[in-house]
Amino acid sequence: MCFRSLLIWAFGVWLFGSCLSPAQARPAQVLLMRHGHKGENRSITNLSPVGFQRAIALAAALPSCFGRVDHILVYTLDSTNGKNARSYQTAVPLAVATGSTIQILELAEHRSQRLGEDILRDPRYDHAHLVVFWEHRHLPELASGLGWSSMPPIADSDFDRLYQLRFANRSARPVVTSYDQRRLLDGSQPCLAPDQPLTPLP
């Protein structure tokens, strides 16, 4: 009888832990940014040459500045007409440089906030370093799902914003630091490594 009770108790502990662990999963760091620069011709869904050159520069700068890259996540890509191809194209140089696989998150156009919430529950991303390239109109929704509900809108002409979200503990709210990609690349804005002290964004 005692042995049976012990088995039931052990199973209950295991089941309780299994139920809790996905809800408590937290990445160590998420880098959020818009896809690279686009040209004036709206019928062209590719990056502009300027955007492609920036993507190549970021492929070297991001790991050097912010540490390892475990996962690269990008906005939905329509393979039939190329719509939203820029997020994927921006990620390609980083994937090549780091050996990371690009994950296309489907339904992002309608579920960006939910996808952010899913990231915080997914055990695959626990303690991981993520880089996310997204469509700028839906980036605040994704940030809200990641626990940062006050992300300002990104102007249509702004291709330089980069946000570092660091999760110091199991709290859903990250500590956010804002960067200008141009200043990161020319060295005029120092980057904050994941293990440096946390200072919340005002």
N, C-alpha and C positions, 0 to 999 in steps of 0.2 A: 504494500500500500504506500509506503514511504517512497519507494522507487518510482511508482506511478505518479505520485504527487510532484516529485522532483522533475520528472519529464514534462508534466503539464506546465509547471512553473518556468522551466527553461524555454519551452516553446512559446510561452506568453511573452517572455523577455525578448526573444528573437523577433517575434511578430511585432511587438511594440517598437523595437529599434528599426525594423524594416519600414514601418509606416512613417516614422519620424524622419529618417535620414534624407529622403528626397526633398521634404519640405525645408530642411535645414541646409541643403546644399547651397554653397555660395562660391562664386569665382573669387580669386584673389584680386583680379584686376580686369577691367573692361575698358578698352579704348574705343570711343565712339567718334565717328566722323562721316561726313558726307562723301559720296563718290567724287572723283576728280573732275576737273574743269571740262565743260562742254562748249562746243562752238555755237555760233549764232543761228545756224541752220537747224531748226527743230526737227526736220525730217531725218537727220543723221543721229542715230542713237549711240554712236561710239564716243569715247573720249576725244577731246581735241588733242593735238600734239603737245600742247602745254600740260594738259591733264595727264597724258601718258608719261611725260618726263617727270612730273611730280610724283607719280606712282612709283617710278623707278627709284627716285631719291628716297621716298619713304621706306622702300624695301630695305634699305641699309640703315636709315635713321631710327626707325621704330624699335628694332631689337637692340640696337646700340644704346638707345636712350631709356627704354622702358623694360628691357629684359626679354626673356624668352617669349615665343608665340606658340601657344598650344592649340588654339582653334581660331580659324578665320570664318566669320559668318557674314553673309551678304544678302541683300534685298532680293526679292523674287525676280527671276529672269524669265522672260518669255522667249523660248528658243525658236518659235515660229516667225516672229517679226522683229526680234532684237530689242523689244521694249525693256528698259531698265538694265541694259547690258553694261552700263558704265560702272555700276557697283562691282560687278564681277571683274571687269577689266582692271579696275583700280586695285583689286586684291591679287591679281595674277603675279606681278613682280614680287610681292611679299611672300606668296606661297612658294614660288620658285626659290627665293633666297633662304627660306626657313625650312622647307620641306613639309609645311603644313598643308592639310587638305582644306579646300574651300567648301563650305557647307552653304547651300542655297536654301534659305528659309521660305518655304512656300506660304502663300496667303498673306504675305507681309503687308500688302496694300490695305487689307481690311482688318488685320489682327496684330498690328505692330505692338500694341500694349500687352496683349496676351502672350506674344512671343517673348517679350521681356520677362514677364512673370514666369514663363516656362523655363527660361534660362536659369533663374534663381532656384528652381526646384529640381533641375536635371543633375543627377549625380555625376554625369560625365564632365560637368564643368566645375565640380567642387575643387576649390583651391587652384583653379586653372587661370591662365592668362589668355584673354580673348581680345581679338581685334575685329571690329564690326564696321562695315562700309554700308551706308544706307541711303535711301532717298530722303532729301532734306525735309520735305513736308511731313513725313511720318517719323522723323528722328525724335522729336519730343515725345511722341506716343511710346516709342520703344524705351526711351529714358524713363518715362513714368512707370512702365512695367518693371524696370530695373530698380525702382525705388527712388528715383529723382524726378519729382513731379514739377519742378520749377525751371526746367530747361527752357531758355528763351527760344522763340522761333528763329530759324536761320533764313537770312535773306537770299533771294534767288541768285544774287551776284556773289555770295560769300562761299568760297571754296576752301577757306583757310582754317576754319574752326576745327579744333580737336579737343575732346574732353576725356580726361582720365578719371574713371570711377574705381575707387579702391574700397574693398570691403574688409574693414579691420576686424570685424567679428561677425556673429550670426545675425546682426541687425539687418533689416531689409534696406535701410537707408545708407547709401554709399557716401564716402567723402569724395568730392568732385574738385578737380583742378582743370582750369581752362588754358589752352595753348593756342598760339598762332603758328600754323605750320611753317610759314615763311621764316619766322624768327627761330623756330627750332632748327630748321635746316641751315640757317646762316650762323647759328651759335649765339645769337643775341638774347635768347630766352633759354635758361637752363631747364633741363627736364628733371622730374622728380621720380627717382627710382622707387619701385614698389615697397622697398624696405625702409625708406626714409620716413621721418615723422609726418603725421597726417595734419594738414591744415585745411579746414573746410573752405569751400568756395563761398564768398560773401553772398 
